[in-house]
């Protein structure tokens, strides 16, 4: 379904340009009409065919193409939102100075749409006084700056300067667009995200637990932790004090979130029980192993001693969610997750209803998972069930946008 929004994604010449493909893809999946304006340097890092296949539109690069249709200003004039990802130090300097020596610069100058920039560069470049001044100039003009994050850069470098993940960029861009739309309709200034969780303590689990077989191998699952991290980030942006219990995450956790690292289900159970004592809201988003080996070998299991077949004796792990519900304090809200492979919507919902009745949680987030959906993806599609098994909310989109919808449903249903 089309949103009717026209999104321009500008891509400049940095190694993080490969991530821009997923930014484009996320907008397309939301139903947006996405047009990519790439610099010549950007196309050295990611090819035009890839960008055109993902965006489903022609990629524009040349300032002197489409002169008859005045393309150098038409793209910007028709845009509802412009997102620059990645934005190099060079491109940020040009935007701050208002230079228009290429199609991207002209597009930005010709547009009144919200402008969102996701910087990506080495730490020394980000901290350089020139870049600091340019970014401050753009912020004062109302440009939304997303990131950069802290983490591994190119080569052996690590530190601030890593481009934020596509989920984060898209969610920030949509928030900027929504704020602009709201301010125009009410005549008010653009507001910060609603601080409806201010003063609340939120505990979230994320990732997938691993059960060791020996010093080398483990039983695990495909959860990356993206949805749990998105929930933590969304709660933080709404004023909450967030603790994240992290089991083998594949993405970086934003700054300001307290992280408690765990490995196995028993580790997660102990940590969640300890942290739950002070939490107002608990969200169990981690994918927890139902079983663990009855015996963990001290040495590596050798195939030449086990023969053609290897049998494992597994014992059931404790039910972490049900345990938290059993020990909850008055007023505490607990939300569970259920990842199901059942393709039939009605049958999947029945599985969700059965689970929330067994667990006793206040709400249950139900989503379908499989080989190519749910786990380790940029987007998600979920339904939220209440204690009676009724669907109180449905949402799809980037995991950060879904996270905000989940928090909305929690606040509406329980008034955390």
C-alpha positions as CSV (number, residue, x, y, z in Angstrom):
1,X,0.0,0.0,0.0
2,X,1.4,3.4,-1.0
3,X,1.8,6.1,1.7
4,X,1.8,8.8,-0.9
5,X,5.1,10.1,0.4
6,X,8.0,11.0,-1.9
7,X,11.3,10.3,-0.2
8,X,14.7,11.4,-1.5
9,X,17.7,9.4,-0.2
10,X,21.0,11.1,-0.9
11,X,24.1,8.9,-0.8
12,X,27.6,10.3,-0.6
13,X,31.0,8.7,-1.0
14,X,31.8,6.8,2.1
15,X,32.3,3.1,2.9
16,X,29.0,3.1,4.8
17,X,27.2,3.7,1.5
18,X,26.4,-0.1,1.4
19,X,24.1,0.5,4.5
20,X,22.1,3.0,2.5
21,X,20.7,0.2,0.4
22,X,18.8,-0.9,3.5
23,X,17.7,2.6,4.3
24,X,16.2,2.7,0.8
25,X,14.7,-0.7,1.2
26,X,13.0,0.2,4.5
27,X,11.2,3.2,3.0
28,X,10.1,1.1,0.0
29,X,8.7,-1.6,2.3
30,X,6.7,1.1,4.1
31,X,5.1,2.0,0.8
32,X,7.1,5.2,0.0
33,X,8.1,6.4,-3.4
34,X,11.8,6.5,-3.0
35,X,14.2,8.4,-5.3
36,X,18.0,8.0,-4.9
37,X,20.3,10.9,-5.6
38,X,23.9,9.6,-5.5
39,X,27.1,11.5,-5.8
40,X,29.7,10.2,-8.3
41,X,31.9,9.2,-5.3
42,X,29.0,7.2,-3.8
43,X,28.7,5.1,-6.9
44,X,32.3,4.0,-6.3
45,X,31.1,2.2,-3.2
46,X,27.6,0.9,-4.3
47,X,26.4,0.3,-7.8
48,X,23.6,2.1,-9.6
49,X,21.8,-1.2,-10.6
50,X,21.5,-2.2,-7.0
51,X,20.1,1.1,-6.0
52,X,17.6,1.1,-8.9
53,X,16.5,-2.4,-8.2
54,X,15.8,-1.7,-4.5
55,X,14.3,1.8,-5.0
56,X,12.3,0.8,-8.1
57,X,13.2,4.2,-9.6
58,X,16.0,5.6,-11.8
59,X,19.0,6.8,-9.8
60,X,20.0,10.3,-10.6
61,X,23.6,11.6,-10.4
62,X,24.2,14.1,-13.2
63,X,23.4,17.8,-12.6
64,X,23.0,18.4,-16.4
65,X,20.6,15.5,-17.1
66,X,16.9,16.2,-17.5
67,X,17.4,19.9,-18.2
68,X,14.1,20.2,-20.0
69,X,12.2,19.1,-16.9
70,X,14.4,21.3,-14.7
71,X,15.4,18.1,-12.7
72,X,18.1,19.9,-10.7
73,X,15.4,21.6,-8.7
74,X,12.3,19.4,-9.4
75,X,13.5,16.5,-7.3
76,X,13.9,18.7,-4.2
77,X,10.7,20.6,-4.8
78,X,8.6,17.4,-5.0
79,X,10.2,15.8,-1.9
80,X,8.4,15.2,1.3
81,X,11.6,14.2,3.1
82,X,15.3,14.2,2.3
83,X,17.6,11.7,4.0
84,X,21.4,11.8,3.5
85,X,23.0,8.5,4.5
86,X,25.9,8.3,4.7
87,X,26.9,12.0,5.0
88,X,30.7,12.4,4.8
89,X,32.6,15.2,6.4
90,X,33.0,16.7,3.0
91,X,29.3,16.6,2.2
92,X,28.3,18.0,5.6
93,X,30.7,20.9,5.0
94,X,29.1,21.6,1.5
95,X,25.5,21.4,2.9
96,X,26.5,23.8,5.7
97,X,27.9,26.3,3.2
98,X,24.9,25.9,0.8
99,X,27.1,24.7,-2.1
100,X,25.3,23.3,-5.1
101,X,27.9,22.1,-7.5
102,X,26.2,18.7,-8.0
103,X,22.7,17.3,-8.2
104,X,22.5,16.4,-4.5
105,X,23.4,20.0,-3.4
106,X,20.8,21.5,-5.8
107,X,18.2,19.0,-4.6
108,X,18.8,20.1,-0.9
109,X,18.8,23.8,-1.7
110,X,15.6,23.5,-3.8
111,X,13.6,21.7,-1.1
112,X,11.6,22.9,1.9
113,X,11.2,19.3,3.1
114,X,12.7,18.1,6.4
115,X,16.4,17.2,6.0
116,X,17.9,14.3,8.0
117,X,21.6,13.6,7.9
118,X,23.4,10.4,9.1
119,X,27.1,11.2,9.4
120,X,29.7,8.6,8.8
121,X,33.5,9.2,9.1
122,X,36.6,8.5,11.1
123,X,36.6,9.7,14.7
124,X,39.3,12.3,14.1
125,X,37.2,13.8,11.3
126,X,34.0,13.8,13.4
127,X,35.8,15.6,16.3
128,X,37.6,18.1,14.0
129,X,36.5,21.7,14.9
130,X,35.4,22.3,11.3
131,X,33.0,19.4,11.4
132,X,31.8,20.2,14.9
133,X,31.0,23.8,13.7
134,X,29.3,22.6,10.5
135,X,27.1,20.1,12.4
136,X,26.2,22.8,14.9
137,X,25.2,25.1,12.0
138,X,23.0,22.5,10.5
139,X,21.3,21.7,13.8
140,X,20.6,25.5,14.3
141,X,18.9,25.4,10.9
142,X,16.6,22.6,12.0
143,X,18.4,19.8,10.3
144,X,18.0,16.4,12.1
145,X,21.4,14.8,12.8
146,X,21.2,11.0,13.5
147,X,24.3,9.7,15.2
148,X,26.9,8.9,14.5
149,X,27.2,5.8,16.6
150,X,30.3,4.4,18.3
151,X,31.9,1.2,17.1
152,X,34.1,-0.5,14.6
153,X,35.1,1.8,11.6
154,X,37.1,0.9,8.5
155,X,40.5,-0.7,9.1
156,X,41.4,-1.3,12.7
157,X,39.8,2.0,13.9
158,X,37.0,2.1,16.4
159,X,35.2,5.0,18.0
160,X,32.5,7.7,17.3
161,X,31.8,8.1,13.6
162,X,30.1,4.9,12.6
163,X,26.9,5.5,10.7
164,X,23.8,4.6,12.6
165,X,21.9,1.4,11.6
166,X,19.2,1.8,8.9
167,X,16.3,1.2,11.4
168,X,17.5,4.1,13.5
169,X,17.9,6.4,10.6
170,X,14.5,5.6,9.1
171,X,12.7,6.0,12.4
172,X,14.4,9.3,13.1
173,X,13.5,10.5,9.6
174,X,9.9,9.6,10.0
175,X,9.8,11.3,13.4
176,X,11.2,14.5,11.8
177,X,8.6,14.3,9.1
178,X,5.7,13.7,11.5
179,X,6.9,16.6,13.7
180,X,7.0,18.9,10.7
181,X,3.5,17.8,9.6
182,X,2.2,18.3,13.2
183,X,3.8,21.7,13.5
184,X,2.3,22.9,10.2
185,X,-1.2,21.7,11.2
186,X,-1.1,23.3,14.7
187,X,1.1,26.2,14.0
188,X,3.4,25.1,16.9
189,X,7.2,24.6,17.0
190,X,8.6,21.2,16.3
191,X,8.5,19.1,19.5
192,X,10.8,16.5,20.9
193,X,9.5,12.9,21.1
194,X,6.8,12.5,23.7
195,X,8.4,11.9,27.2
196,X,5.5,9.7,28.3
197,X,8.0,7.3,30.0
198,X,9.9,9.9,31.9
199,X,10.8,8.7,35.4
200,X,9.9,5.1,34.5
201,X,12.4,2.2,34.8
202,X,12.2,-0.2,31.9
203,X,13.9,-3.6,31.8
204,X,14.2,-5.3,28.4
205,X,15.8,-8.6,27.3
206,X,17.2,-9.0,23.8
207,X,19.1,-11.4,21.6
208,X,19.2,-15.2,21.8
209,X,20.5,-17.4,24.6
210,X,23.1,-20.1,23.9
211,X,23.3,-23.5,25.7
212,X,26.9,-24.9,25.6
213,X,27.5,-28.5,24.6
214,X,31.3,-28.3,25.1
215,X,33.9,-25.6,25.1
216,X,33.4,-25.2,21.3
217,X,29.7,-25.8,20.4
218,X,26.4,-24.6,21.6
219,X,22.6,-24.8,20.9
220,X,21.2,-21.4,20.0
221,X,18.8,-19.5,17.7
222,X,18.9,-16.9,15.0
223,X,17.8,-13.9,17.0
224,X,20.0,-10.8,16.4
225,X,18.6,-8.7,19.2
226,X,17.5,-5.9,16.8
227,X,13.9,-5.7,18.0
228,X,14.9,-5.7,21.7
229,X,17.5,-3.0,21.0
230,X,14.9,-1.0,19.1
231,X,12.5,-1.2,22.1
232,X,15.3,0.0,24.4
233,X,16.1,2.9,22.1
234,X,12.5,3.9,21.8
235,X,11.9,3.7,25.6
236,X,15.0,5.8,26.2
237,X,13.9,8.5,23.7
238,X,10.6,8.7,25.6
239,X,12.4,9.5,28.8
240,X,12.7,6.1,30.5
241,X,15.7,4.8,32.3
242,X,16.5,1.6,30.4
243,X,18.3,-1.6,31.4
244,X,19.0,-4.1,28.6
245,X,19.8,-7.7,29.4
246,X,21.7,-8.7,26.3
247,X,22.3,-12.2,25.0
248,X,24.7,-12.4,22.0
249,X,23.6,-9.3,20.2
250,X,24.6,-8.7,16.5
251,X,24.1,-4.9,16.5
252,X,25.5,-2.0,18.6
253,X,23.5,-0.8,21.6
254,X,22.9,3.0,21.6
255,X,24.8,5.1,24.3
256,X,23.0,5.8,27.6
257,X,21.4,2.3,27.9
258,X,22.7,0.1,30.7
259,X,23.7,-3.3,29.4
260,X,23.9,-6.5,31.4
261,X,25.5,-9.3,29.3
262,X,24.3,-12.9,29.6
263,X,24.9,-16.1,27.7
264,X,22.6,-19.0,28.7
265,X,19.0,-19.1,29.7
266,X,19.9,-19.7,33.4
267,X,22.2,-16.6,33.2
268,X,19.3,-14.6,31.7
269,X,16.9,-15.9,34.4
270,X,19.1,-14.8,37.3
271,X,19.9,-11.4,35.8
272,X,16.3,-10.7,34.9
273,X,15.1,-11.7,38.4
274,X,17.7,-9.4,40.0
275,X,17.0,-6.4,37.8
276,X,13.2,-6.9,37.8
277,X,12.9,-5.8,41.5
278,X,13.3,-2.1,40.5
279,X,11.5,-2.2,37.1
280,X,8.2,-0.6,36.3
281,X,8.0,-2.2,32.9
282,X,9.5,-5.5,31.8
283,X,9.6,-6.6,28.2
284,X,10.9,-10.1,27.5
285,X,12.0,-9.8,23.8
286,X,14.9,-12.2,24.0
287,X,14.6,-15.6,22.2
288,X,15.1,-18.0,25.0
289,X,16.2,-21.7,24.6
290,X,13.5,-24.0,25.9
291,X,16.1,-26.8,26.5
292,X,19.7,-27.2,27.5
293,X,22.1,-30.2,27.5
294,X,21.9,-32.3,30.6
295,X,25.7,-32.6,30.6
296,X,28.2,-30.0,29.3
297,X,31.4,-31.8,28.2
298,X,34.6,-30.5,29.6
299,X,36.4,-31.3,26.3
300,X,35.4,-31.0,22.6
301,X,33.1,-33.7,21.4
302,X,35.1,-35.7,18.8
303,X,33.3,-37.4,15.9
304,X,35.9,-40.2,15.8
305,X,34.7,-41.3,19.3
306,X,31.0,-40.7,18.9
307,X,30.5,-42.7,15.7
308,X,28.0,-41.9,12.9
309,X,25.2,-40.6,15.2
310,X,25.3,-38.4,18.2
311,X,22.4,-38.3,20.7
312,X,22.0,-35.4,23.1
313,X,20.1,-35.6,26.4
314,X,18.3,-32.3,26.9
315,X,16.5,-31.0,30.0
316,X,13.9,-28.3,30.0
317,X,14.9,-24.8,31.0
318,X,12.9,-22.7,33.5
319,X,10.1,-20.5,32.1
320,X,11.7,-17.1,32.6
321,X,8.6,-15.1,31.6
322,X,6.2,-17.1,33.8
323,X,8.7,-16.8,36.7
324,X,8.8,-13.0,36.4
325,X,5.0,-12.9,36.4
326,X,4.9,-15.1,39.5
327,X,7.2,-12.8,41.4
328,X,5.9,-9.4,40.1
329,X,5.4,-6.6,42.5
330,X,2.2,-4.6,42.5
331,X,1.8,-2.2,39.6
332,X,4.6,-3.8,37.5
333,X,3.7,-4.4,33.9
334,X,5.2,-7.4,32.1
335,X,5.1,-8.0,28.3
336,X,6.1,-11.2,26.6
337,X,7.1,-12.1,23.0
338,X,6.0,-15.1,21.0
339,X,7.8,-15.9,17.7
340,X,5.8,-18.5,15.7
341,X,6.5,-20.1,12.4
342,X,2.8,-21.0,11.8
343,X,1.8,-19.4,8.5
344,X,-2.0,-19.3,9.1
345,X,-3.0,-16.1,10.8
346,X,-5.8,-17.6,12.8
347,X,-3.8,-20.6,14.0
348,X,-0.9,-18.3,14.9
349,X,-3.2,-16.1,17.0
350,X,-4.5,-19.1,18.8
351,X,-1.0,-20.1,19.7
352,X,-0.5,-16.6,21.0
353,X,-3.7,-16.7,23.1
354,X,-2.7,-20.0,24.6
355,X,0.7,-18.6,25.5
356,X,-0.5,-15.5,27.2
357,X,-3.0,-17.5,29.2
358,X,-0.2,-19.9,30.4
359,X,2.3,-17.1,31.2
360,X,0.0,-14.6,32.8
361,X,1.7,-11.6,31.2
362,X,-0.2,-8.3,30.7
363,X,0.4,-8.2,26.9
364,X,2.0,-10.5,24.4
365,X,3.8,-9.4,21.2
366,X,3.1,-12.0,18.5
367,X,5.2,-12.2,15.3
368,X,5.8,-14.7,12.6
369,X,9.3,-15.9,12.0
370,X,11.0,-18.1,9.4
371,X,14.0,-18.5,7.2
372,X,13.6,-15.0,5.8
373,X,11.4,-13.1,8.2
374,X,11.4,-12.0,11.8
375,X,14.9,-12.9,12.9
376,X,18.0,-10.9,11.7
377,X,15.9,-8.6,9.4
378,X,15.5,-4.8,9.4
379,X,11.7,-4.9,9.5
380,X,9.0,-6.7,11.5
381,X,5.3,-7.3,11.5
382,X,3.6,-7.9,14.9
383,X,0.3,-8.2,16.7
384,X,-0.2,-7.3,20.4
385,X,-2.6,-9.4,22.4
386,X,-4.0,-8.5,25.8
387,X,-4.6,-10.9,28.7
388,X,-8.0,-12.0,27.3
389,X,-6.3,-12.9,24.0
390,X,-7.8,-9.9,22.0
391,X,-5.7,-8.2,19.4
392,X,-5.2,-4.6,20.6
393,X,-2.7,-3.4,18.0
394,X,-1.1,-4.5,14.7
395,X,2.0,-2.9,13.3
396,X,4.6,-3.4,10.6
397,X,7.6,-1.5,9.4
398,X,11.1,-0.9,10.7
399,X,11.9,-2.5,14.0
400,X,12.2,1.0,15.6
401,X,8.9,2.1,14.3
402,X,7.3,-1.1,15.5
403,X,9.0,-0.6,18.9
404,X,7.3,2.7,19.3
405,X,3.9,1.2,18.4
406,X,4.5,-1.5,21.0
407,X,5.2,1.1,23.7
408,X,2.1,3.0,22.6
409,X,0.0,-0.1,23.1
410,X,1.5,-0.8,26.5
411,X,0.8,2.8,27.7
412,X,-2.8,2.6,26.3
413,X,-3.5,-0.8,27.8
414,X,-1.8,-0.5,31.2
415,X,-0.8,3.1,31.8
416,X,2.7,2.4,32.9
